[in-house]
Amino acid sequence: MQHIPMVDLVGQYNKIKPEVDAAIQQVLSTAGFIGGPFVKKFQEDLQKYLDVKHVIPCANGTDALQVAMMALGLKPGDEVITTSFTFIASAEVIALLRLTPVLVDVDMTTYNIDPMAVERAITDRTKAIVPVHLFGQCANMDAILDIARRHNLYVIEDNAQAIGAEYTFKDGTVKKSGTIGNIGCTSFFPSKNLGCYGDGGAIFTDDDALAEQLRVVVNHGMKVRYYHDYVGVNSRLDAIQAAVLDIKLAHLDEYIKARQKVAAYYEKAFACTDRIVTPKTADFTTHVFHQYTVVLKDVDRDGLMQHLQSKGIASAIYYPVPLHIQKAYRDPRYKEGDFPNCEYLCKHVLALPIHTEFNEEQLEYVTSSVLEYIR
């Protein structure tokens, strides 16, 4: 029986093992574990890749979101709008900073935040919008930026799942995801398209003054060592992770193409049934397929997952519970049924394995196993 994981990090490592091992050994040999030339080089290389003026590395993607909101000077009680169909971090940092998370529904085609729902949720206390580029494609940033301009709001992109995706504006301008709003935030969790071998994250901006403030916040609120002008945090990307990420950054476009190839295979294989709705890519964005999430129609999801497990094939549900129904985020403003798209997706989505090391035999095995159960 084959074993097909959600992501094959061992196989990916083996392909770049000499480069990674040499880079890690360099860090160990210099004992420059915090800051230093390895972090600086990765920062500069990522700036070039994204075509953004400033990259501020940090400890993880959740910290990136928190630091962004701190640097913008958001205050307790300020409202921040985000989607109810996302990983908890998107709302967690809002609540942690005693801001008010305002949750909205998603578009049923892309599963990304619905701009019309954002507009309806704005009040005189709204200060920011956090669009999540879910599963690997960009939210409708033309519409979101238009709303933000008209209401004088900040836009903080949660780009943890879409690094490398490209957004095409209505005027034909193309920008990388995470470089469109006031601030972009990403995670380098190992399973991400650009993942390290531990925790890591980064913040992006083209605003010089904001970049300076972000650097202060991630470093204990210091501009000058031991002089603390602001309340900050300790959030650093260590040199070993930076060295690994710099190696993998050079392969990122190759990794994206590999994922897109897997997605194309899945789409073709599942075209024979209307019981599997495959992901649709919006006209304004490319899709880098951090996850390959289908929507099941009239299919016993748990039964399918058990069937796949019996054949050694991993699967997962991203996400089983929308944020407005999570126990920690229960709020009298929201009740079950308020966000029908989110709730439907949570009950019907299933993520299939997608990674850079798939071969055609494995893909045939996964798709035939799914169709065997569906039929």
C-alpha positions in Angstrom: 0.0 0.0 0.0 1.3 3.4 -0.9 1.5 6.2 1.6 0.5 9.6 0.3 1.0 12.4 2.9 -0.6 15.9 2.6 2.9 17.3 2.1 6.2 15.5 1.4 8.8 17.6 3.2 11.3 14.7 3.4 11.2 14.3 -0.3 11.6 18.0 -0.9 14.5 18.2 1.5 16.3 15.3 -0.1 16.3 17.1 -3.5 18.0 20.2 -2.0 19.9 18.4 0.8 23.5 19.5 -0.2 22.5 23.1 -0.4 20.5 23.1 2.9 23.1 21.2 4.8 25.9 23.5 3.7 23.9 26.6 4.6 23.1 25.2 8.0 26.7 24.3 8.6 27.8 27.8 7.7 25.5 29.2 10.4 26.8 26.7 12.9 30.4 27.5 12.0 29.9 31.2 12.6 27.6 30.9 15.6 25.7 33.8 14.3 22.3 32.4 15.4 20.3 35.6 15.8 20.4 38.3 13.1 23.5 38.7 11.1 24.3 38.1 7.4 22.1 35.1 6.8 18.9 36.9 7.9 20.0 40.0 6.0 20.6 38.1 2.8 17.2 36.3 3.0 15.5 39.6 3.7 17.1 41.3 0.7 16.4 38.3 -1.6 12.8 38.2 -0.6 12.5 41.9 -1.2 13.7 41.4 -4.7 11.4 38.4 -5.3 8.4 40.3 -4.1 9.5 43.6 -5.6 8.7 45.3 -2.3 10.8 48.0 -0.5 10.8 46.4 3.0 10.7 42.9 4.4 10.8 42.6 8.2 11.5 39.0 9.3 9.8 37.8 12.5 9.2 34.7 14.5 6.0 33.4 12.9 3.0 34.4 10.9 0.8 35.1 13.9 3.4 37.5 15.2 3.5 39.1 11.8 -0.2 40.0 12.1 0.1 41.2 15.7 3.1 43.4 14.9 1.3 44.9 11.9 -1.7 45.9 14.1 0.6 47.3 16.8 2.7 49.3 14.3 -0.5 50.8 12.9 -1.4 52.1 16.3 -4.7 50.3 16.6 -6.4 50.8 20.0 -8.6 48.6 22.1 -12.2 48.8 20.8 -11.1 49.5 17.2 -12.9 47.2 14.8 -11.0 45.0 12.4 -12.9 43.1 9.7 -11.8 39.7 8.5 -13.3 36.5 7.2 -15.0 33.8 9.3 -13.6 31.0 7.1 -9.9 31.0 7.9 -7.3 29.7 10.4 -7.8 31.2 13.8 -4.7 33.4 13.8 -6.5 35.9 11.5 -8.9 36.8 14.4 -6.8 35.7 17.3 -4.4 38.6 17.2 -7.3 41.0 16.9 -8.8 39.7 20.1 -5.4 39.4 21.8 -4.8 43.2 21.3 -8.3 43.9 22.7 -9.4 45.1 19.3 -12.9 44.0 18.1 -12.9 41.3 15.5 -15.7 41.8 13.0 -16.4 38.6 11.0 -17.9 38.4 7.5 -18.9 35.8 5.0 -17.0 34.6 1.9 -17.5 34.4 -1.8 -18.6 30.9 -2.8 -16.5 30.7 -5.9 -13.1 31.5 -4.4 -13.8 31.0 -0.7 -12.1 34.4 -0.1 -13.6 37.3 1.8 -16.7 38.9 0.2 -16.0 42.6 -0.5 -19.8 43.3 -0.4 -20.0 41.7 3.1 -17.0 43.9 4.1 -18.7 47.1 3.1 -21.9 46.2 5.0 -19.9 45.5 8.2 -18.2 48.9 8.3 -19.0 51.2 11.2 -17.5 54.4 12.6 -15.2 52.2 14.7 -13.8 50.2 11.8 -10.1 50.8 11.3 -8.7 48.0 9.2 -9.6 45.1 6.9 -7.7 41.8 7.0 -8.3 39.9 3.7 -7.0 36.3 3.8 -5.6 35.0 0.5 -7.0 31.6 1.3 -5.6 28.3 -0.1 -3.3 30.1 -2.5 -5.2 32.7 -4.5 -5.7 36.4 -3.9 -8.8 38.0 -2.6 -10.5 40.7 -4.7 -8.0 43.4 -3.8 -9.4 46.0 -6.3 -12.7 46.0 -4.5 -11.1 45.8 -1.0 -8.7 48.7 -1.7 -11.6 50.8 -3.1 -13.6 50.2 0.1 -10.5 51.0 2.2 -9.9 54.3 0.3 -13.5 55.4 0.6 -13.6 54.7 4.4 -10.0 55.6 5.3 -9.2 52.1 6.4 -5.9 50.1 6.6 -5.5 46.9 4.7 -3.4 44.1 6.2 -3.0 41.1 3.9 -2.9 37.7 5.5 -0.6 36.1 2.9 0.3 33.0 4.9 -1.1 30.7 2.2 -0.4 32.5 -1.0 3.2 33.7 -1.2 4.3 33.8 -4.9 0.7 34.4 -6.2 0.3 37.3 -8.6 -2.6 39.8 -8.6 -3.6 41.6 -11.8 -5.3 45.0 -11.2 -8.1 46.3 -13.5 -5.5 48.6 -15.1 -3.2 45.7 -15.9 -0.7 46.3 -13.2 0.6 43.1 -11.6 1.8 42.7 -8.0 2.7 39.8 -5.8 0.3 38.9 -3.1 1.2 40.5 0.2 2.5 43.7 -1.4 -0.8 45.2 -2.3 -2.2 46.6 1.0 -0.6 48.8 3.6 1.1 45.7 5.1 1.4 42.1 4.1 2.0 39.3 6.5 3.2 35.7 5.9 4.1 32.5 7.7 7.1 30.2 7.0 5.6 27.2 8.8 7.2 24.1 7.4 4.2 23.0 5.3 3.8 26.4 3.6 4.8 26.8 -0.1 7.9 28.6 1.3 8.5 26.9 4.6 11.4 26.7 7.0 12.4 23.9 9.4 10.7 25.4 12.4 8.7 28.6 12.9 9.2 31.8 10.9 7.3 34.7 9.4 7.7 38.1 7.7 6.0 41.4 7.2 6.1 43.4 4.0 5.5 47.1 3.2 6.4 49.8 0.7 5.9 52.5 3.3 9.3 53.7 4.7 7.9 55.2 8.0 5.7 52.1 8.6 8.7 49.8 8.0 10.7 51.7 10.6 7.9 51.3 13.1 7.5 47.6 12.3 11.2 47.0 13.0 10.9 48.8 16.3 7.9 46.8 17.4 9.5 43.4 16.6 12.6 44.4 18.6 11.2 45.1 22.1 10.1 48.6 21.0 13.8 49.8 20.7 15.3 52.2 18.2 18.5 52.4 20.2 19.6 49.5 22.3 18.2 49.5 25.8 16.1 52.7 25.1 12.5 51.6 24.7 10.2 54.3 23.2 7.3 51.9 22.4 5.7 48.8 23.8 7.1 46.0 21.5 7.6 42.3 21.3 10.5 39.9 20.9 9.8 38.3 17.5 12.9 37.3 15.4 13.6 34.9 12.5 16.7 33.0 13.6 19.6 32.6 11.2 19.3 28.9 10.6 15.7 29.3 9.4 16.7 32.3 7.3 19.5 30.2 5.7 17.1 27.4 4.9 14.5 29.9 3.5 17.0 31.5 1.3 17.8 28.2 -0.4 14.1 27.4 -0.8 13.3 30.9 -2.1 15.4 30.2 -5.2 13.1 27.1 -5.8 9.8 28.8 -5.0 8.6 29.3 -8.6 9.6 25.7 -9.4 7.5 24.6 -6.3 4.5 26.7 -7.5 4.6 25.1 -10.9 4.8 21.6 -9.4 1.7 22.4 -7.3 -0.2 23.8 -10.2 0.6 20.7 -12.2 -0.9 18.6 -9.5 -4.0 20.8 -9.4 -4.5 20.5 -13.1 -4.3 16.7 -12.9 -6.9 16.7 -10.1 -9.2 19.0 -12.1 -9.1 16.9 -15.2 -9.6 13.6 -13.2 -12.6 14.9 -11.3 -14.3 16.5 -14.3 -16.2 13.2 -14.8 -18.4 13.8 -11.7 -20.5 16.7 -10.5 -20.2 15.5 -6.9 -16.8 17.0 -6.6 -16.5 20.8 -7.1 -12.9 21.6 -7.8 -11.2 25.0 -7.0 -11.9 27.9 -9.3 -9.3 30.5 -9.8 -10.5 34.1 -10.1 -9.6 36.0 -13.3 -7.5 38.6 -11.4 -5.1 36.2 -9.7 -2.9 33.2 -10.1 -3.3 30.2 -7.7 -0.3 28.7 -6.0 -2.3 25.9 -4.3 -1.1 25.8 -0.8 -4.1 23.5 -0.3 -6.2 21.7 -2.9 -9.6 22.0 -1.4 -12.7 20.5 -3.1 -16.3 20.8 -2.1 -18.2 17.6 -1.9 -21.9 17.3 -2.9 -24.0 14.4 -1.6 -20.9 12.6 -0.4 -20.3 11.2 3.1 -17.1 13.2 3.9 -16.2 11.2 6.9 -16.7 8.0 4.9 -14.5 9.2 2.1 -11.7 10.2 4.5 -11.9 6.8 6.2 -11.7 5.2 2.7 -8.7 7.2 1.8 -7.0 6.5 5.1 -7.5 2.7 4.5 -5.5 3.2 1.3 -2.7 5.2 3.0 -3.9 8.5 1.5 -4.0 11.6 3.8 -6.8 14.1 3.7 -7.8 17.0 5.9 -10.6 19.6 6.6 -9.6 23.2 6.3 -11.7 24.4 8.3 -14.3 22.3 10.2 -15.7 25.2 12.2 -16.1 28.9 11.1 -14.7 31.5 13.5 -18.1 32.9 14.5 -19.1 29.5 15.9 -15.8 28.8 17.7 -16.2 28.7 21.5 -13.5 31.3 22.1 -15.1 33.7 19.7 -18.7 33.3 20.5 -20.3 36.8 20.3 -23.9 37.9 20.7 -23.6 39.7 17.4 -23.4 36.4 15.5 -25.3 33.2 15.5 -25.3 30.0 13.5 -26.9 30.7 10.1 -25.5 34.3 9.8 -22.7 33.3 7.4 -24.3 30.6 5.2 -21.4 30.3 2.8 -18.8 29.8 5.5 -21.0 27.3 7.3 -21.7 25.3 4.1 -18.0 25.2 3.2 -17.0 24.0 6.7 -19.5 21.1 6.3 -18.5 20.1 2.8 -14.8 20.9 2.1 -12.1 18.4 1.9 -8.4 19.0 1.2 -6.5 16.4 -0.8 -2.7 15.9 -0.8 -0.8 18.5 -2.8 3.0 19.0 -2.8 6.1 19.4 -4.9 7.1 15.7 -5.0 4.1 14.1 -6.6 4.5 11.7 -9.5 1.9 10.7 -12.0 1.5 7.2 -10.5 0.7 8.7 -7.1 -1.7 11.1 -8.6 -3.5 8.3 -10.4 -3.7 6.4 -7.2 -5.2 9.3 -5.3 -7.8 10.3 -7.9 -8.8 6.7 -8.6 -9.2 6.0 -4.9 -11.5 9.1 -4.5 -13.6 8.2 -7.5 -13.8 4.6 -6.4 -15.7 5.8 -3.3 -17.7 8.6 -5.0 -19.1 6.3 -7.6 
